[in-house]
């Protein structure tokens, strides 16, 4: 089915469903619902369209995209998609095609579990849905409908479209030649080493945080409830909720050390201070669920760095870079200075990567570097980096032989798409479709 962004425009409906309340002679018509279309004796209601638009916007949000402008064009696109879905389902049912509802339910449950893991907790997912004006049941209904429609579509394509599709070798090769400028290329591979210097808060800032953590630990040692201590001392966004984060699993948190600490805590236990990239945490596990999740709270103190801290770290990495320029061996300087313990143990060696596997800022720093070159200092979330290019291996544009199978599948999908559009147009002639004005 065509993507919603490329739907052919349709008419936004406006007909009214009027139901008489009480006796026909005595009562005025009462508006219960608006019918926007009828497909093979099945109604598409205004509420169906409204929900489909809301959930389409939610799909974009969950994918990290901005909501689409909610105008007549979008509603027309969504309505056209609803009509096409009903046409395909009508054709499938007419040909005795059946979708297994147990499989649909299992896949919906699996998707919800994935989203809970992605958002960190059931509570966080519910909040994200609520911000879009939806409930978990709304999402469950929408996703089940989406999966059901996709399955009917696969059944229809498998029986009526794919058997008539043939892809010739010369077609695939011609597509490659016609789109040569668009064909992917293998990027350069680079072997790099680095010296990394962390941006550390000043000694005064560290002492202040240590004192604050000690106050919270003393209050806990005196028998105060963790939630009360969090409300009093925590500087995190959830402080007024008693530091409560919610149900999480080891691996859900943003920091490796936090996840390791969480995995070691039992119900009722409070951790020792844990230092992350964002600050200092005291973790508390209220209870452990039967599924292994842990209800987590925290007392949190952000450790913020100043411009002076950033500048001081830059001076340190510049001094190390200058030592290499003055003739010292990069690997020896890295082993002495670098604060990345993994690469420092190997003389700063990070490994060999395709250039596009690196972070964009790293790609830019190494884009024109040749073997032996040193980069200028580069600031990242981890700290200041200086890179040395150990070796550079040139990439190449992929040949037809390397891409032939992928291209064959793409050409086939284009033919299936065209065949599906033609098939659905034919369904509009076979089944009754009435879009209301």
Secondary structure as GFF3:
##gff-version 3
##sequence-region A 1 437
A	DSSP	three_ten_helix	4	6	.	.	.	ID=ss1
A	DSSP	beta_strand	15	20	.	.	.	ID=ss2
A	DSSP	beta_strand	29	39	.	.	.	ID=ss3
A	DSSP	beta_strand	42	45	.	.	.	ID=ss4
A	DSSP	alpha_helix	46	62	.	.	.	ID=ss5
A	DSSP	alpha_helix	72	94	.	.	.	ID=ss6
A	DSSP	alpha_helix	101	119	.	.	.	ID=ss7
A	DSSP	alpha_helix	122	131	.	.	.	ID=ss8
A	DSSP	alpha_helix	136	156	.	.	.	ID=ss9
A	DSSP	pi_helix	157	161	.	.	.	ID=ss10
A	DSSP	three_ten_helix	162	164	.	.	.	ID=ss11
A	DSSP	alpha_helix	169	178	.	.	.	ID=ss12
A	DSSP	three_ten_helix	180	182	.	.	.	ID=ss13
A	DSSP	beta_strand	185	186	.	.	.	ID=ss14
A	DSSP	beta_strand	189	197	.	.	.	ID=ss15
A	DSSP	alpha_helix	203	221	.	.	.	ID=ss16
A	DSSP	alpha_helix	226	233	.	.	.	ID=ss17
A	DSSP	three_ten_helix	239	241	.	.	.	ID=ss18
A	DSSP	beta_strand	244	248	.	.	.	ID=ss19
A	DSSP	alpha_helix	256	264	.	.	.	ID=ss20
A	DSSP	beta_strand	274	275	.	.	.	ID=ss21
A	DSSP	beta_strand	279	288	.	.	.	ID=ss22
A	DSSP	beta_strand	294	302	.	.	.	ID=ss23
A	DSSP	alpha_helix	307	325	.	.	.	ID=ss24
A	DSSP	alpha_helix	330	337	.	.	.	ID=ss25
A	DSSP	alpha_helix	341	344	.	.	.	ID=ss26
A	DSSP	beta_strand	349	354	.	.	.	ID=ss27
A	DSSP	three_ten_helix	355	357	.	.	.	ID=ss28
A	DSSP	alpha_helix	360	366	.	.	.	ID=ss29
A	DSSP	beta_strand	378	379	.	.	.	ID=ss30
A	DSSP	beta_strand	384	393	.	.	.	ID=ss31
A	DSSP	beta_strand	396	397	.	.	.	ID=ss32
A	DSSP	alpha_helix	400	430	.	.	.	ID=ss33
A	DSSP	beta_strand	433	435	.	.	.	ID=ss34
###
